[in-house]
Amino acid sequence: MKTAFEEYNRIVASIPPEIHKEVEMQMAVSNRIYDLMTKRGLSKVEFAKAIGKRPCEVIKWLSGQHNFTLKTLALLSSFFGVSFIET
């Protein structure tokens, strides 16, 4: 009989590497947004208002489940004064 841990490892191993990388990058952007918001002392609502977005959108960004567009990354880079991507 398989343990839950063995089953989990089997499922994770079956996920393609590019999906792992995508999730890693989404989480990195989310964490960076959160860190920069925190450093400025902004709540989710204050941050959303400052950039002209709805709080529910910011919450989605912070969940790590948002597929960021270049337009959004440019907005974030401009607002925080830091680069979110390097080419």
C-alpha positions as CSV (number, residue, x, y, z in Angstrom):
1,M,0.0,0.0,0.0
2,K,1.3,3.4,-1.0
3,T,1.6,6.2,1.6
4,A,0.2,9.6,1.0
5,F,3.8,11.0,0.8
6,E,4.7,8.5,-1.9
7,E,1.6,9.3,-3.9
8,Y,2.3,13.0,-3.5
9,N,5.9,12.5,-4.8
10,R,4.6,10.5,-7.8
11,I,2.2,13.3,-8.7
12,V,4.8,16.1,-8.3
13,A,7.3,14.1,-10.4
14,S,4.8,13.9,-13.2
15,I,4.5,17.7,-13.6
16,P,6.6,19.0,-16.5
17,P,9.6,21.1,-15.5
18,E,8.3,24.2,-17.3
19,I,5.2,24.1,-15.1
20,H,7.4,24.0,-12.0
21,K,9.4,27.0,-13.3
22,E,6.1,28.9,-14.1
23,V,4.8,28.4,-10.5
24,E,8.2,29.3,-9.1
25,M,8.2,32.6,-11.1
26,Q,4.6,33.4,-10.2
27,M,5.4,33.0,-6.5
28,A,8.6,35.0,-6.8
29,V,6.7,38.0,-8.3
30,S,4.0,37.6,-5.6
31,N,6.5,37.6,-2.8
32,R,8.3,40.6,-4.3
33,I,5.1,42.6,-4.5
34,Y,4.3,41.7,-0.9
35,D,7.7,42.6,0.3
36,L,7.7,46.0,-1.5
37,M,4.1,46.7,-0.2
38,T,5.2,45.9,3.3
39,K,8.3,48.1,3.1
40,R,6.1,51.0,2.1
41,G,3.6,50.2,4.8
42,L,0.8,49.7,2.3
43,S,-2.3,47.5,3.0
44,K,-3.8,45.6,0.0
45,V,-6.5,48.1,-0.2
46,E,-4.2,51.1,-0.1
47,F,-1.9,49.5,-2.7
48,A,-4.8,48.7,-5.0
49,K,-6.1,52.3,-4.8
50,A,-2.7,53.7,-5.5
51,I,-2.3,51.8,-8.7
52,G,-5.9,52.0,-9.9
53,K,-6.8,48.4,-9.3
54,R,-9.4,46.6,-7.3
55,P,-8.4,45.0,-4.0
56,C,-9.6,41.6,-5.3
57,E,-7.1,41.8,-8.1
58,V,-4.2,42.6,-5.7
59,I,-5.3,39.6,-3.6
60,K,-5.1,37.4,-6.6
61,W,-1.6,38.7,-7.4
62,L,-0.5,37.9,-3.9
63,S,-1.9,34.4,-4.1
64,G,0.8,33.4,-6.6
65,Q,-1.9,32.2,-9.0
66,H,-1.8,35.1,-11.4
67,N,-0.3,35.1,-14.9
68,F,1.3,38.5,-15.0
69,T,1.4,40.4,-18.3
70,L,4.2,42.7,-19.3
71,K,1.8,45.6,-18.9
72,T,1.2,44.7,-15.3
73,L,4.9,44.1,-14.6
74,A,5.7,47.5,-16.1
75,L,3.1,49.1,-13.9
76,L,4.5,47.4,-10.8
77,S,8.1,48.3,-11.9
78,S,7.1,52.0,-12.3
79,F,5.2,52.2,-9.1
80,F,7.9,50.6,-6.9
81,G,10.8,52.0,-8.9
82,V,12.4,48.5,-9.3
83,S,12.7,46.0,-12.1
84,F,10.5,42.9,-11.9
85,I,12.2,41.2,-14.9
86,E,15.6,41.2,-16.5
87,T,16.2,40.5,-20.2
